[in-house]
């Protein structure tokens, strides 16, 4: 751990320097060098510390202690969102009102989120007495072929990096093509196209990545158990774990998408202020895309857990090829919605291929998955009807046109939605799949039969 931590610090420094040096070139490729270069510079600090943070998370994963791992991911996203919200509000309403600086601080939020994550991990390491053991020099010399270990780790890491980078790769394709291609086929100015791009990808991703991060946490927690069960050739146990993972993801993802779709306008206004309908429409399209992104995040770690890395890479490349083939025709016909539709097609193909392969290798209880998805969808629909009615009533009295009014909408309608969904999932025992026996205690306290 000590030696790899040193290695990750060096790699962080190397890639941060690479990002700093090549940011102007990457910005120019995206069609807007002047505005995008400072934003890319703000990614240098998170790149610097991310590899070291990953080693800390990997330490807990290796010990099959997934609680700090998962909590650190969730805290990272929460801290990032708080920074984005606070910094942009201060710049736009109290400070200079410089939109570019607000975007830079929004991107810099990734670094703040990682610092929060590291704080959680350090606390867990200290609590477990691990820091002293890692830092202390061993009394006896332990012979480790570090070079061979690093080579083996890199070989194992390449599939993980490739499979796990799909969402970022898709967004990079959009980044370097959208503005340039749209400028060639329309009369829109570069400034107008940059606004469209921010509506399409930049702004929504700062919110949707929180939900996707939760999906990643759910999937990551199960990796050690899936791998252990698969190595023991307990295919039935492996199948049950994968099936439970898909069901747990459904319990979280489906209501989250339904709720955020209904509250899309106040949610977007809280972050970015009063916005035109085009921004809200593209935000809602991104919210629908979360389902495919969340499933890919889950399936991507599952296929690695059963040592099907090569197949996973092939499925990723297949989906990316589908994305690229459809990308330009979709932009031509659907403009700003085009990249989102091509991404949806690519992810759908990758998800279908991975699901079929996993089902072939270990089997998935498709009946149980289907029942859970249908049941959760019905509960989410009931919750959605109640939230929509409350949101509609609130809009007549207090339209969500400003940040404070929108925040009231989110707090009231969001809280009602959470309470209704919690009650319904406790009543139908769907929540038991997520929190286990603690659901019985909640039912007793709330007197739910």
N, C-alpha and C positions, 0 to 999 in steps of 0.2 A: 504493500500500500504506500509506504513511504517513497519508494523509488518511482512508482508510477505517478504519484502526486507531483514529484519534481518534474517528471516528463511532461505531464499535462500543463504545468506552469510554463514550461518552455514552448510547448505547442501553442498555448494560448497567446503567448508573446509573438510567435511567428505569424499566426493567422491574423492577429490584430494588426500587425505591421502590414501584412498583405492587404487587408481591408483598407487601411489608411492610404496606402500607396495607389491602389487601383480604384478607389471610390470615384475619382473624376472620370475615369474611363467607363466604369459601369453606369454612371449617371448619364454620360453622353450617349451610350448605347440605348438608354431608356428614353432618349429624346428630350431631356431637360437637364442639362449639365449644371446650370447655375443654381436652380432650386433644389435639386436632389442631392448634390454633393454634400452639403452640410448635414442632411438627414442621414446619409450613409456614414459620415464621420461619427455620428452619435451612436452607431452600432459597434464602434471599436471597443469601448469599455466592456460591454457584455461578452463580446467574443474573447476578450482577454481572460475573463474569469470563468467562462462556461465550462471549459475542459476540466478545471480543478473541481468545480461544483459537481460535475458528473462522476468524478472518482468518489466523492463523498457519498453520493446517492448509490453508486455501485457497491460501496462497502456494506451498506445496509441490505441491498438486494442479495449480495453474496452470503450474508448471514441469515437470509430468509426472514428479515425483520422489516416488513414492508410498510409499517405504520409511519415511521419518519420519512420514508421515501415518498409516500403518497401525500402526506401532510405538506411536505416541502413544495411539491408541485402545485397544490391548491393555494398555499400561502403566496407563492411566487406570482400567480395570476391575480390574486386579490390585491397585493401590494402594487403590482404594475398598473392595474386599473385605477386604484386610488391616486397614484402619482399622475397618470394621464389626466384624470378628471381635475385634480387640484391644480396642476401646473398650467393646463390649458385655460382653465377658468381664470386663474390669476393673470396670465398674460393677456388674454382677450378682453377681460372686463376691468381689471385693476391696473395692469401694466401698459405696455406699449401697443398692444393690439396687433402685433406682428404675427401674421398667420404662419409664416415660415418657422419662426421660433417656437410657436405652439406645436407644430408638427415635429420639430426636432426634439422637444421635450417629451412628446408622446412616444417617440421611438426610443428615447433614452430611458423611458419607463421600464424597458426590458432589463436594464442594468439594476435599477432599483428593486425590481422583482427578484432578481437573482441574489442580491444582497440579503433580502428577507428570507429567501430559501436557504442560503448559507447559514444564516442565524439559527434557523430551525434545526438544520443538520448538526451544527456545532453544539447546540444545546443537547441534542440527543446523544451525540458522541461523548460529551462531558458527563452526562447523566449515566451512561453505560460504562464509564471509566476507560474509554477507548483512546482518548487523546494522548494521555500519558504513555500508554503502551505503544502507540504508533510513533511518538516522538523519541521515546527512550531507545538508546542504542542497545542491541541485544548483547547479553553477556558473552555468549559464544558466537563464533563466526559461522554464519549459515551460508552454505554454498548455493548460490542461485545463478543460473545461466540467464542473466538479464537480457542479453541480446536475443536469445531464442524465445524467451518469454514475450518480449516486445513484438517479435515477428509473428508469433502465434496469435497474440492479441489483435494485431492489425488485420490478420487474415480473418479472424472471427468478427471483427468490427465492421469490415467493409460491407457485408450483406446488411447488417443492422443499419448502417448509415444510408445505404442506397434505398432500402425498403422504407425506412422511417422519414425520408426526405421528400416524399411524394408531394405533399401539400405545398412545401416551399418551392419545389421544382416547378410545379404547375403555376404558382404565382410569379415565379421568375420569367417563365415563358410569356405570361400576360404583361409583365413589366416591360420587357424589351421589345414587345411587338405591338401592343395596343395603340399607343400614341402615334408611332410611326405609320402603322397600317391605316389607321383612321384618318390621318393627315393626307394620305394618298387617295382615299376614296370619298372624302367629304370636303366641304368648304369650311369646316369648323377651325377656329384658331387653335394654336397650341395651348393657350391658356384655358380655353373651354375644354379641350381634351384632357388636360391635367385635372381639371375639376371633375370630369366624368370618371377618370381613373381613381381619384380619391373617393368618389361615391361608390365605385365598383369594388375596389379592393382595400385601399389603405385604411379608410375609416372603419368599415365593418369588421375587418380582421382584428382590430384592437379589442373588439367586444366578443366576437365569435370564438377567438382563441381561448377565452376563459372556459367556455363550455367544452371545447375540444380538449383542453388540458385536463378537465375532469374525466373525460372519456379515456384519455391516455393513462391517467392514474388507475382507473378501474382495470384496464388491460394489463398494465405493468405489474400490478400487485399479484396477478395470477401466474406470471411467467415461471417463477421457481417451482411452484406446485405442479404446473402443467409439465415442465421439463422432468421433474423428479418422477412423476407418475408415468410419463412416457418412457423414460429410461428403464424403469422397472417392468416395462411391457404390460402395465395395467391400462390397457386401452379403454376399458369401460370407465375407469376412474378419470382418465384423461378426457374422454368424451363428456362426462358429467361436468367436469370443471369448465370446459369450453362452452358447453350449453348454458351453464349458470352464468358465465361471464357475459354472454350475449343477452341473456334475460336481464341481468343487472344493468347493462348498458341501456337497454330499452326502458327500464323503469326510470332512469335519470334523463335520458336524451329526449324521449318523445314528449313528456310534459314540458320540458325546458323549451323545446322548439315551439310547441303550441302557445305557451305563455308569452314568449318573447315576440312571436309573430303578432299576437293581439296587441301587445304593448310596444310594438316596434317604434312608433312615433315618439312617445314620451321618453323611451330609452335612448333613442338617437339624439333627441333634443337635449337631454341631460348632459350628454357627452359633447355635442357639437353645436348646440344652439338651434334656433329656429331654422328649419331646412325646407327646401322645396320637395314636391312630391317625387321627383326623379330620385333623390337621395334615399327617401324612405322605401321606394319600390326596389331599388338595388340592395338596400339593407335587408329587406324581407327575402329577396332571392338568395342572399348569402345565408340567411337563417335556415332556409330549406336545405341548402347545400351541407349544413352541419351534419345531417343524418348520414350522408355518404362519407363525409370526412371522419366522423366519429367511428363508423363501422370500419373504415380502412385503418384507422389508428389502432383499433382493437385487433382486427384480423392480421395486421402487420406484425404484431408481437406474438400472436398465437402461432403463426406459421413458422416463426423462428423458434418458438418453444418446442416444436416437434421436429426440429432439425431439417426443415424443408427450405433452407435459405436460397438454394439455387432456383427452385421453383418460384419462390417469393420475388426474386429479382426479375425473372422472366415475366411474371404477372404484372409487376410494376411497369416494366418497359412496354408491355403490350398496352396497358392502360394509357401510358404517356403517348404512344404512337397514335392511339385513337383520338386522344386530346388534340394532338398536333394536326392530324388529318382534318378534323372537324373545325379546328380553331378559326381559320381565316374565313371559310364560308359562313360560319355562324356570326362572326364579327360583321361581315358584309350585310347579312340579312337582319341581325338583331342588335347590332352596334354594341352598347355597353353590356347588354345581357349575354352577348355571344361568348366571351371568355368563361363566364359562369356555366353556361350550358355545355360547352366543350369539356370543362373540368368535370361536370356531373357525369357526362358520358364516359370519360376516361376512368373515373373512380368506380363507376358502376361495373364496368368490365373487369377491373382489377378485383373488386370485392366478390363478384360472381365466381371468378376463376379461383380465388383463394378459398372461398367457402366450399366450392366443389372439391378442391384438393384435400382440404382438412377433413371433409366428410368422408372422402374415399380412404384416407389413412387411418383415422380413428373413429369416424362416425359421429354425427351430431344428431341429437334428439330433435328432429325438425318439428315433430308434433308439439313438444313442450315449448319450443321457441315460438311457434305459430300461435299457440294458445296465449302465451304471455303477451306477445305483441298485440293481438286482438284485444285482450283484456285491458292492457294498459292504454291502448288507443281509445277505447270506450271511456275509461276513467278520465283521460286527458281531455276528451271531447266534452264531457260533463263539466269538468273544471273550466274549460275554455268558454263554454256558454255563459257560466256565471261571471267569469272575468270580463267577457265582452259586454255583458249587460251592465256591469258596474262601471266599466270604462266608458261606455256610451253615456250613461247617466252623469258621470263626472265631467265629461266633455261638454255637456249642455250647461253646466254651472261654472266650470273652470277649464276652459280650453287649454290643451297642452302646447302653448306657444312659447313659453319661457322655461328656463331651467327649473325654477322653484315650483311652478305649477306642474311641470312634468314629473318632478321628484315626488310631489304629492300623489300623482297618479300611480307611480311605480310602487310607492310604499303601501298605499291603500289597496289597489287592485292586486299587486303582487303578493301581499300578505294574505289576502282573501284566497287567492289561487293556491298558495302553498298550504294553507290550512284545509281547504276543501280536498286537495289532492292527498294530503296526509291522512285525513279521515277516511277517504274512499279506499286508499291502499291498505290501511289498517283493517277496515271493515271486510275487505275482500281477501285479506292476508297476502296481498302482493308484496307489501313492504317487507314481509318476513324474508324474502329472497335476498334483500339488500342488507338488512341489519340483524337477521337471525332471531335468536330468542329474546332480544331486547324488545321486539315488537309485542310480545306477550305482556311485558311490564307496562308498556305504553297503553295497551288496551285496557288493562286493569285500572290504571290511573285515570283514564278518560272514560271508563265505564262503557267501553264499546264491546258488544257481545260478538 
